[in-house]
């Protein structure tokens, strides 16, 4: 009886231990796992759900199924003409074969340095095999728009063609044969040859940024400043030309207005003088003596206040002052 109870207790304890050890495990959506038994890979689980494992023996190593990003560090790389540029590359990847991934890399932490070795090596190779212009440009549009002022925001009152003729491009651009996008595609193709043995699928490689080295930057900025100064000077010259045109037009309009006003004033003055002469003639014909008297009085009112002294009044001019009539 005691042996039976002891056996039952042992069985219960073993059962509880198994339950505590966890014979069940769950694979979530977006996960995959490899089952390792005593250091040996024995199974692969790629479907989400509830699964069973051998307690204390099986180890579940989980990996993500989602697409992950790899960001490289900026590196100074020489081009074919030995000009050093800083290249920054990013890539997207995922674990396509969990078995190869576990056997060759084992952990995600080891995957990123391995990707860095593969991709950085190909970036250096492709960059060094091509000219600088191939790495920084995707097309030859810059050659068609070299020195263009269409996008400078100079306003609609200034003719861009006039400024265009005043700009002398300081750089003659060479045509590209492949371009930056095709180089990125070549880096991706070369890198894809290396990563399948690690159970990795490389989805894409993108050149995120390319910038000049510290030796090239001052000369590039100097060229940009020179080109912008040429454009600014051309705009100023065009502005001065338009200013002269507007001032000349304004002066012509002013002279035209003054001439028209002068002609009109002369016409009015001539009409008024004619009317005054007519009135004077009519008044003279009605009473000549009174007309002469009135004209003399009007003259006295105008001239006498200006005289400081009068030496004599015997002149004919003063005849109405002392006339007995």
BALUMRO-703599 format. One line per 2 residues: their letters; for each residue x, y, z of C-alpha. Coordinates in steps of 0.02 Angstrom, whole numbers, plus 50000, padded with zeros to 5 digits. Example, Ala and Ser with C-alpha at 12.3 -4.5 7.8 and 13.67 -1.06 7.14 Angstrom:
2
AS	50615 49775 50390 ~ 50684 49947 50357 $
//
This chain:
325
XX	50000 50000 50000 ~ 50139 50120 50046 $
XX	50232 50079 49886 ~ 50076 50118 49784 $
XX	50054 50287 49870 ~ 50237 50326 49846 $
XX	50225 50282 49662 ~ 50072 50392 49639 $
XX	50159 50536 49726 ~ 50311 50515 49615 $
XX	50202 50511 49461 ~ 50109 50668 49517 $
XX	50272 50758 49553 ~ 50341 50710 49383 $
XX	50180 50767 49300 ~ 50184 50933 49391 $
XX	50367 50955 49344 ~ 50326 50925 49163 $
XX	50186 51052 49170 ~ 50301 51178 49254 $
XX	50435 51147 49123 ~ 50306 51193 48990 $
XX	50275 51059 48859 ~ 50174 51184 48758 $
XX	50233 51339 48668 ~ 50150 51467 48554 $
XX	50214 51535 48390 ~ 50141 51708 48363 $
XX	50095 51786 48198 ~ 50251 51859 48119 $
XX	50363 51730 48205 ~ 50452 51571 48156 $
XX	50556 51453 48263 ~ 50682 51313 48258 $
XX	50678 51171 48385 ~ 50848 51127 48452 $
XX	50871 50962 48545 ~ 51034 50945 48639 $
XX	51118 51070 48521 ~ 51050 50988 48365 $
XX	50915 51066 48257 ~ 50772 50942 48245 $
XX	50621 51041 48183 ~ 50565 51206 48104 $
XX	50401 51293 48142 ~ 50342 51428 48023 $
XX	50154 51424 48058 ~ 50075 51519 48202 $
XX	49986 51417 48335 ~ 50005 51303 48486 $
XX	50143 51171 48478 ~ 50216 51036 48590 $
XX	50398 51010 48637 ~ 50494 50890 48746 $
XX	50520 50972 48916 ~ 50699 50996 48976 $
XX	50764 50934 48808 ~ 50694 51043 48669 $
XX	50741 51226 48656 ~ 50635 51345 48552 $
XX	50734 51480 48461 ~ 50618 51613 48389 $
XX	50652 51724 48239 ~ 50544 51862 48161 $
XX	50464 51832 47992 ~ 50439 52018 47958 $
XX	50547 52127 47848 ~ 50685 52211 47947 $
XX	50797 52361 47912 ~ 50985 52369 47910 $
XX	51067 52539 47922 ~ 51249 52553 47877 $
XX	51373 52681 47938 ~ 51438 52819 47827 $
XX	51602 52771 47747 ~ 51730 52869 47648 $
XX	51755 52780 47482 ~ 51862 52829 47331 $
XX	51781 52837 47159 ~ 51862 52784 46995 $
XX	51947 52955 46977 ~ 52008 52943 47159 $
XX	51887 53071 47231 ~ 51833 53023 47406 $
XX	51648 53032 47448 ~ 51545 52984 47600 $
XX	51418 52848 47560 ~ 51271 52804 47673 $
XX	51175 52645 47629 ~ 51020 52562 47701 $
XX	50940 52394 47660 ~ 50788 52286 47699 $
XX	50800 52101 47732 ~ 50713 51952 47811 $
XX	50752 51775 47870 ~ 50702 51662 47725 $
XX	50777 51497 47788 ~ 50776 51478 47978 $
XX	50882 51320 47971 ~ 51026 51401 47875 $
XX	51010 51557 47979 ~ 51026 51459 48143 $
XX	51169 51352 48080 ~ 51271 51497 48010 $
XX	51226 51649 48115 ~ 51115 51589 48258 $
XX	51057 51760 48325 ~ 50991 51923 48258 $
XX	51134 52013 48344 ~ 51257 51920 48234 $
XX	51155 51950 48076 ~ 51179 52139 48068 $
XX	51371 52135 48069 ~ 51368 51996 47939 $
XX	51254 52100 47826 ~ 51369 52247 47854 $
XX	51519 52147 47794 ~ 51431 52090 47636 $
XX	51345 52252 47587 ~ 51489 52369 47633 $
XX	51609 52264 47531 ~ 51498 52276 47377 $
XX	51470 52462 47403 ~ 51657 52492 47404 $
XX	51682 52385 47250 ~ 51543 52464 47146 $
XX	51589 52642 47198 ~ 51772 52616 47158 $
XX	51731 52544 46986 ~ 51628 52696 46932 $
XX	51657 52882 46911 ~ 51597 53008 47039 $
XX	51459 53073 46926 ~ 51382 52899 46915 $
XX	51361 52894 47105 ~ 51278 53063 47128 $
XX	51162 53076 46977 ~ 51018 52973 46908 $
XX	50997 53060 46740 ~ 51068 53191 46623 $
XX	50931 53318 46658 ~ 51057 53435 46740 $
XX	51144 53454 46571 ~ 50982 53510 46489 $
XX	50944 53634 46629 ~ 51122 53693 46662 $
XX	51115 53877 46708 ~ 50925 53878 46701 $
XX	50834 54014 46798 ~ 50657 53947 46780 $
XX	50647 53891 46962 ~ 50731 54040 47044 $
XX	50571 54129 47091 ~ 50621 54291 47004 $
XX	50442 54342 46968 ~ 50343 54361 46810 $
XX	50402 54538 46768 ~ 50579 54484 46727 $
XX	50606 54384 46569 ~ 50708 54228 46615 $
XX	50781 54219 46439 ~ 50866 54387 46463 $
XX	50948 54327 46623 ~ 50988 54159 46544 $
XX	51094 54244 46412 ~ 51195 54334 46548 $
XX	51241 54177 46645 ~ 51402 54087 46602 $
XX	51397 53911 46678 ~ 51556 53878 46776 $
XX	51539 53689 46761 ~ 51527 53579 46607 $
XX	51435 53422 46658 ~ 51480 53254 46584 $
XX	51347 53130 46532 ~ 51319 52979 46642 $
XX	51305 52802 46575 ~ 51226 52712 46721 $
XX	51176 52826 46864 ~ 51151 52811 47050 $
XX	50994 52702 47042 ~ 51077 52573 46930 $
XX	51229 52567 47045 ~ 51114 52530 47191 $
XX	51037 52390 47089 ~ 51209 52318 47054 $
XX	51254 52324 47240 ~ 51092 52230 47276 $
XX	51127 52098 47143 ~ 51303 52067 47204 $
XX	51251 52061 47387 ~ 51111 51937 47350 $
XX	51238 51811 47288 ~ 51319 51805 47460 $
XX	51175 51806 47585 ~ 51073 51649 47538 $
XX	51202 51538 47624 ~ 51156 51627 47785 $
XX	50969 51596 47761 ~ 50941 51782 47725 $
XX	50840 51860 47585 ~ 50898 52035 47539 $
XX	50748 52134 47476 ~ 50829 52298 47424 $
XX	50980 52409 47448 ~ 50959 52598 47440 $
XX	51095 52730 47435 ~ 51021 52848 47564 $
XX	51148 52988 47553 ~ 51306 53035 47462 $
XX	51403 53189 47513 ~ 51569 53265 47469 $
XX	51723 53235 47572 ~ 51793 53377 47677 $
XX	51923 53412 47541 ~ 51793 53435 47404 $
XX	51661 53530 47503 ~ 51743 53705 47499 $
XX	51770 53698 47311 ~ 51590 53642 47281 $
XX	51522 53782 47390 ~ 51634 53907 47303 $
XX	51567 53853 47133 ~ 51388 53864 47195 $
XX	51420 54039 47265 ~ 51498 54095 47101 $
XX	51350 54032 47000 ~ 51224 54115 47116 $
XX	51321 54278 47110 ~ 51312 54273 46920 $
XX	51125 54247 46927 ~ 51104 54385 47057 $
XX	51206 54506 46951 ~ 51104 54462 46798 $
XX	50943 54494 46893 ~ 51010 54661 46957 $
XX	51060 54712 46780 ~ 50889 54665 46713 $
XX	50809 54763 46855 ~ 50913 54917 46814 $
XX	50865 54900 46631 ~ 50681 54891 46673 $
XX	50702 55037 46792 ~ 50775 55143 46652 $
XX	50634 55090 46535 ~ 50502 55136 46664 $
XX	50584 55303 46704 ~ 50596 55346 46520 $
XX	50415 55299 46494 ~ 50365 55403 46644 $
XX	50462 55554 46581 ~ 50381 55538 46409 $
XX	50210 55528 46487 ~ 50248 55679 46596 $
XX	50307 55782 46448 ~ 50155 55727 46348 $
XX	50037 55777 46489 ~ 50123 55946 46514 $
XX	50123 55981 46327 ~ 49939 55938 46315 $
XX	49900 56046 46467 ~ 50003 56192 46398 $
XX	49912 56183 46231 ~ 49746 56180 46319 $
XX	49796 56327 46431 ~ 49852 56429 46281 $
XX	49688 56394 46193 ~ 49591 56448 46347 $
XX	49702 56601 46369 ~ 49682 56650 46187 $
XX	49493 56628 46197 ~ 49487 56734 46355 $
XX	49597 56870 46280 ~ 49487 56873 46126 $
XX	49333 56886 46234 ~ 49413 57025 46339 $
XX	49463 57119 46183 ~ 49287 57103 46118 $
XX	49216 57171 46283 ~ 49342 57314 46283 $
XX	49301 57358 46103 ~ 49115 57354 46139 $
XX	49136 57466 46293 ~ 49249 57585 46195 $
XX	49122 57600 46056 ~ 48981 57641 46177 $
XX	49070 57786 46269 ~ 49250 57822 46222 $
XX	49277 57959 46352 ~ 49213 57852 46495 $
XX	49313 57704 46434 ~ 49474 57804 46433 $
XX	49434 57874 46606 ~ 49398 57701 46676 $
XX	49557 57629 46602 ~ 49659 57770 46677 $
XX	49582 57744 46851 ~ 49621 57558 46841 $
XX	49799 57600 46793 ~ 49816 57722 46939 $
XX	49757 57587 47061 ~ 49893 57472 46998 $
XX	50042 57588 46978 ~ 50026 57727 47107 $
XX	50046 57615 47263 ~ 50216 57565 47194 $
XX	50283 57743 47179 ~ 50393 57799 47324 $
XX	50388 57979 47266 ~ 50307 58079 47126 $
XX	50407 58229 47061 ~ 50275 58299 46946 $
XX	50096 58270 46891 ~ 50106 58374 46734 $
XX	50124 58218 46626 ~ 49981 58171 46512 $
XX	49969 58010 46612 ~ 49901 58104 46763 $
XX	49780 58213 46666 ~ 49625 58136 46747 $
XX	49687 58172 46924 ~ 49673 58362 46906 $
XX	49555 58376 46760 ~ 49414 58499 46795 $
X	49295 58378 46713 $
//
